[in-house]
């Protein structure tokens, strides 16, 4: 599998080349250096939706998580445990 990364401006100018690259693997489309879209061929897309049920499972695939920036925000609020009695 080949992973391709192209800037949005290049994708807009040459979508045909991006579509051909998607036949070899996912194409990450970037804006200001950050991945904003992923282009997949239909066979890869169908395989993903058939094999995986949720976003957490998809992000567990290294190829799908590549280039994905995710920094959870830590809450400053104190959380008290639930009292079920």
C-alpha positions as a LaTeX table, in Angstrom:
\begin{tabular}{lrrr}
\hline
Residue & $x$ (\AA) & $y$ (\AA) & $z$ (\AA) \\
\hline
Unk1 & 0.00 & 0.00 & 0.00 \\
Unk2 & 1.32 & 3.41 & $-0.96$ \\
Unk3 & 0.25 & 6.46 & 1.02 \\
Unk4 & 0.24 & 9.72 & $-0.93$ \\
Unk5 & $-0.02$ & 13.23 & 0.50 \\
Unk6 & $-0.86$ & 16.22 & $-1.69$ \\
Unk7 & $-1.77$ & 19.84 & $-0.96$ \\
Unk8 & $-5.37$ & 20.86 & $-1.63$ \\
Unk9 & $-4.26$ & 23.29 & $-4.36$ \\
Unk10 & $-2.46$ & 20.50 & $-6.22$ \\
Unk11 & $-5.49$ & 18.22 & $-5.83$ \\
Unk12 & $-7.73$ & 20.94 & $-7.30$ \\
Unk13 & $-5.43$ & 21.30 & $-10.31$ \\
Unk14 & $-4.90$ & 17.60 & $-10.95$ \\
Unk15 & $-7.68$ & 15.47 & $-9.45$ \\
Unk16 & $-7.07$ & 12.80 & $-12.10$ \\
Unk17 & $-3.54$ & 12.14 & $-10.78$ \\
Unk18 & $-4.90$ & 11.94 & $-7.23$ \\
Unk19 & $-7.55$ & 9.43 & $-8.35$ \\
Unk20 & $-4.86$ & 7.29 & $-9.98$ \\
Unk21 & $-2.75$ & 7.47 & $-6.80$ \\
Unk22 & $-5.80$ & 6.32 & $-4.79$ \\
Unk23 & $-5.70$ & 3.05 & $-6.73$ \\
Unk24 & $-2.41$ & 2.32 & $-4.93$ \\
Unk25 & $-3.47$ & 3.49 & $-1.46$ \\
Unk26 & $-5.05$ & 6.37 & 0.46 \\
Unk27 & $-4.39$ & 9.93 & $-0.68$ \\
Unk28 & $-4.23$ & 12.45 & 2.16 \\
Unk29 & $-5.20$ & 15.93 & 1.00 \\
Unk30 & $-3.64$ & 18.68 & 3.10 \\
Unk31 & $-4.38$ & 22.32 & 3.82 \\
Unk32 & $-1.53$ & 24.32 & 5.36 \\
Unk33 & 0.33 & 21.07 & 5.96 \\
Unk34 & $-2.47$ & 19.33 & 7.87 \\
Unk35 & $-4.52$ & 16.42 & 6.53 \\
Unk36 & $-8.12$ & 17.53 & 5.91 \\
Unk37 & $-9.47$ & 14.88 & 3.51 \\
Unk38 & $-8.70$ & 11.31 & 2.48 \\
Unk39 & $-9.34$ & 9.97 & $-1.00$ \\
Unk40 & $-9.85$ & 6.19 & $-1.28$ \\
Unk41 & $-10.73$ & 3.97 & $-4.18$ \\
Unk42 & $-14.16$ & 2.38 & $-3.82$ \\
Unk43 & $-12.81$ & $-1.12$ & $-3.09$ \\
Unk44 & $-10.74$ & 0.15 & $-0.13$ \\
Unk45 & $-13.68$ & 2.19 & 1.15 \\
Unk46 & $-16.06$ & $-0.77$ & 0.97 \\
Unk47 & $-13.51$ & $-3.00$ & 2.71 \\
Unk48 & $-13.15$ & $-0.45$ & 5.52 \\
Unk49 & $-16.85$ & $-0.04$ & 6.15 \\
Unk50 & $-17.36$ & $-3.80$ & 6.00 \\
Unk51 & $-14.50$ & $-4.61$ & 8.40 \\
Unk52 & $-14.75$ & $-1.73$ & 10.88 \\
Unk53 & $-17.73$ & $-0.45$ & 12.72 \\
Unk54 & $-16.57$ & 2.80 & 14.30 \\
Unk55 & $-14.03$ & 5.61 & 14.12 \\
Unk56 & $-11.96$ & 4.24 & 17.02 \\
Unk57 & $-11.37$ & 1.03 & 15.07 \\
Unk58 & $-10.41$ & 3.01 & 11.96 \\
Unk59 & $-7.95$ & 5.16 & 13.88 \\
Unk60 & $-6.34$ & 2.01 & 15.26 \\
Unk61 & $-5.15$ & 1.27 & 11.70 \\
Unk62 & $-1.74$ & 2.98 & 11.45 \\
Unk63 & $-2.24$ & 3.90 & 7.78 \\
Unk64 & $-5.54$ & 5.63 & 8.55 \\
Unk65 & $-4.20$ & 7.48 & 11.59 \\
Unk66 & $-1.07$ & 8.70 & 9.79 \\
Unk67 & $-1.01$ & 12.46 & 9.65 \\
Unk68 & $-3.95$ & 12.80 & 12.02 \\
Unk69 & $-3.35$ & 15.29 & 14.81 \\
Unk70 & $-5.49$ & 14.73 & 17.87 \\
Unk71 & $-4.75$ & 16.32 & 21.19 \\
Unk72 & $-7.52$ & 15.75 & 23.73 \\
Unk73 & $-8.30$ & 18.77 & 25.84 \\
Unk74 & $-7.86$ & 18.12 & 29.53 \\
Unk75 & $-10.69$ & 19.41 & 31.66 \\
Unk76 & $-9.79$ & 21.61 & 34.60 \\
Unk77 & $-13.04$ & 20.67 & 36.30 \\
Unk78 & $-13.06$ & 18.22 & 39.18 \\
Unk79 & $-15.09$ & 15.13 & 38.41 \\
Unk80 & $-16.69$ & 13.29 & 41.29 \\
Unk81 & $-17.40$ & 9.57 & 41.01 \\
Unk82 & $-21.05$ & 8.57 & 40.67 \\
Unk83 & $-22.82$ & 7.41 & 43.84 \\
Unk84 & $-25.18$ & 4.54 & 43.00 \\
Unk85 & $-26.32$ & 3.83 & 46.55 \\
\hline
\end{tabular}
